[in-house]
Amino acid sequence: MAEAITERRGIPAASFVQDVQSYLTQSGLDVNSALAFLQERLQQYRVVEMKLLAQQRDLQAKIPDIEKCLGIVATLQAKKDSSEALITDFEVAEGIYSRAKIEDAESVCLWLGANVMLQYSCEEATALLQTNLENAKASLEVLVADLQFLRDQVTITQVTTARVYNWDVHQRRLRQATTPKES
């Protein structure tokens, strides 16, 4: 008997099929239709997996950038209280760097995306970046759990496909064994 179907964040759960005959009867499918349905479900899982992996790569790239920004803001805050200037090289464009002397940095400008930059005090920037870092790490944890759930569903669907296929082969052999052979 198939288990109750649930989902995780829009990803439908696969049902482990214990009894293939009951599964086919309850779903109203013949073997070929059931196999086609299972293959289609596997394709859907693969598409979702590709999307989740892309999101995971984006987050894994974003987290070090946020941490780097937090480090830079912390350095600016530490230098703000001292009398010495901070001399640094920064990237103007890809592969083009310039040297800057920063004295008494009271604020920083952060890229928010979509060609938008806002000026924040160092304290506000730290709070914003810390919140963004926590959110990105939490999102990454959810994505990893979603990917694990998805991999489990792929495995269950693959096992179900094999069980349906093997059941069909067994049924064909039984029919051949009970059919009288012509001489």
Buried (B, 14 or more C-beta within 10 A) or exposed (E): EBEEEEEBEEBBBBBBBEEBEEBBEEBEBEBEEBBEBBEEBBEBBEEBBEEBEEBBEBBEEBBEBBEEBBEBBEBBBEBBEEEEEBEBEEEEEEEEEEEEEBEEBEBBEBEEEEEEEEEBBBEBBBEBBEEBBEEBEEBBEBBEEBBEBBEEBBEBBBEBBEBBBEBBEEEEEEEEEEEEEEE
